[in-house]
Every structure is written in C-alpha cells, then in structure tokens.
C-alpha cells in the first residue's frame, strides 16, 4: 500500500498534516471519510476506503464506504450483523485484520461476496477506537492481493486512531443535538399542557 506508491518519509509526514487539515471542521461522516481519503491517497494505494460503525442498540455494523475510482463515491446502505462482518470481528477483538487475498476467505461469506463483486482482492481493517470508546473498524480495499509490512500496518493504525477522535466527536455532537431536540419537544408539550 505505502510501499507500492513509493512514499518518502516527507510524503508520509505531509499526508499526516493533510489528514489533520482535511478532517478539521467536518461535520458529517461523508465529508470526514472523504477528507481522510484525500489526505491518504498520495501515500496509501487503495481502491476502497471504509468505516464500519458499531450500532449498540441493534448490535449491527453499518458500512460507510468510498471508492477512489473517479470521483469519490459515497455509500451508506449496508448494515450487517456483527458476527457476519469482518469489521465486527475487528471491533470485537480490537486488533487489525489483514486478508491478503480474499479469493479463498471463508469467514463472513455475505461480506466477502459483496467485496468480490466490487473487485476487491485484499482487505486491511484496523480498530476505530477513541480512547476507551470502541467505535468500529477502519478499512482499506485493494484491487490486487497485498500484505502490508509491520510499519505500514502501524501507520494505518495511527491514522485510524486520529480519525477515530473526529468520528467520536461527530457522534457525540449528534447525540447532543438529538437530546436537545428531545428536551425542546418535551418543553413545548409541557407548555402546551400548562
């Protein structure tokens, strides 16, 4: 991934700075993910970038994904049961998952079929965790079989850690807005009854 684009230390440093710039001030998941994709594309070779968020109420994983071919296309239409999703495995175990070639992968058949239909040949997923708050998984899909080196995997984990802080802040803000709206509705009902 990083080795294939021949990124120098300077390129990687600049990509990390760009990452901070691209996600600062973003206030929706689509633009956060697009910001990460723009920052990483020059140092990480991937075709798909995905974020799988755990939904505690249903114990499902929700996939948010981007394709880097042409304009970045966003999709948010996949919800998969925790045990049927490799992102759920990463969320549950809090360790990276590297599938160098998905051709013979037998775990998670529904997800693997979806990935194969998209032309994905290799997947790398790392935990998306902010402090003690386990949010989900952050993943990369490649069109060719690939196995990252330990430094590449460590870099992707660091990126996911930084990205998780922005995602956690976004989700916290959503909860606060929802609670504010709920309290406002209760206040309006109370006033109407009085």
SVG drawing of the C-alpha trace seen along z (x, -y; Angstrom):
<svg xmlns="http://www.w3.org/2000/svg" viewBox="-53 -27 65 48">
<polyline fill="none" stroke="black" stroke-width="0.4" points="0.0,0.0 2.5,-2.6 5.4,-0.7 3.6,-0.5 3.3,-4.3 7.0,-4.7 6.1,-7.3 9.0,-9.0 9.1,-10.0 8.4,-13.5 5.4,-12.4 4.1,-10.5 4.6,-13.4 2.8,-15.8 0.0,-13.3 -0.4,-13.2 -0.6,-17.0 -3.1,-17.0 -5.1,-14.5 -5.5,-17.0 -6.4,-19.8 -8.9,-17.6 -10.9,-16.4 -10.9,-19.7 -14.3,-21.3 -16.0,-18.5 -19.4,-17.9 -20.8,-14.8 -19.4,-11.2 -19.3,-11.5 -17.0,-14.6 -14.9,-13.1 -14.3,-10.0 -13.7,-11.9 -11.2,-14.1 -9.2,-11.0 -9.3,-9.6 -7.9,-12.8 -5.2,-13.1 -4.1,-9.4 -4.4,-8.8 -1.0,-10.2 0.8,-7.8 -1.6,-4.8 -2.6,-2.8 -6.3,-1.7 -9.4,-1.4 -11.9,-1.4 -11.9,-3.1 -14.5,-2.0 -15.6,-2.7 -17.8,-0.2 -19.5,-1.7 -21.0,0.5 -24.6,-0.2 -25.0,0.8 -28.8,0.8 -29.0,3.4 -25.5,5.0 -25.0,4.4 -22.2,2.8 -23.1,0.0 -20.7,-0.4 -19.8,-3.8 -17.6,-3.5 -15.8,-5.4 -14.5,-4.3 -11.4,-6.1 -12.0,-5.4 -13.1,-8.6 -14.9,-11.0 -15.1,-9.6 -18.5,-7.9 -20.1,-7.5 -22.3,-4.7 -24.1,-4.1 -26.5,-1.4 -25.0,1.7 -25.9,2.9 -24.5,6.3 -24.9,8.3 -21.8,8.1 -20.8,11.7 -21.2,11.6 -18.9,8.6 -15.1,8.6 -15.4,5.1 -17.4,6.6 -14.5,9.0 -12.0,6.1 -14.4,4.1 -14.8,7.1 -11.1,8.2 -9.5,4.7 -6.7,6.0 -6.0,5.4 -7.3,7.9 -5.3,8.4 -6.8,10.6 -4.0,10.6 -6.2,12.4 -10.0,12.7 -10.4,15.3 -10.3,18.2 -11.6,16.5 -14.4,18.5 -15.3,16.4 -18.0,13.8 -19.4,15.1 -22.0,12.4 -19.5,9.6 -16.8,11.4 -19.3,11.8 -20.0,8.1 -16.3,7.4 -15.6,9.8 -18.4,8.1 -16.6,4.8 -13.4,6.3 -11.6,6.2 -8.7,8.7 -7.2,7.7 -8.5,6.0 -6.9,4.4 -9.0,3.4 -7.8,1.7 -9.8,0.8 -11.5,-2.6 -11.2,-3.4 -11.0,-6.8 -9.6,-6.3 -11.8,-3.6 -14.6,-4.2 -14.7,-1.4 -16.5,-2.8 -15.9,-0.2 -13.3,0.6 -11.5,-1.4 -10.6,0.5 -8.9,0.4 -9.7,2.5 -7.2,3.2 -7.7,4.5 -4.6,6.8 -3.6,9.2 -1.5,7.4 0.0,7.8 1.2,4.7 4.6,4.6 4.5,4.1 5.4,0.3 2.6,-0.1 0.1,1.5 1.3,-0.6 0.9,-3.7 -2.7,-2.7 -3.5,-2.1 -2.2,-5.5 -4.3,-7.1 -7.4,-5.2 -6.6,-6.4 -6.5,-10.1 -9.6,-9.6 -11.5,-8.0 -11.2,-11.1 -13.0,-13.1 -15.7,-10.4 -16.2,-10.2 -16.7,-14.0 -19.2,-13.9 -21.2,-11.1 -21.2,-12.9 -22.4,-16.0 -25.2,-14.1 -26.3,-12.7 -26.3,-16.1 -28.4,-17.6 -30.8,-14.7 -31.1,-15.2 -31.5,-18.9 -34.4,-18.4 -36.0,-15.8 -35.8,-18.2 -37.2,-21.1 -40.1,-18.9 -40.9,-17.9 -40.7,-21.6 -43.1,-22.5 -45.5,-19.7 -45.3,-20.9 -46.0,-24.5 -49.0,-23.4 -50.4,-21.4 -50.0,-24.2"/>
</svg>
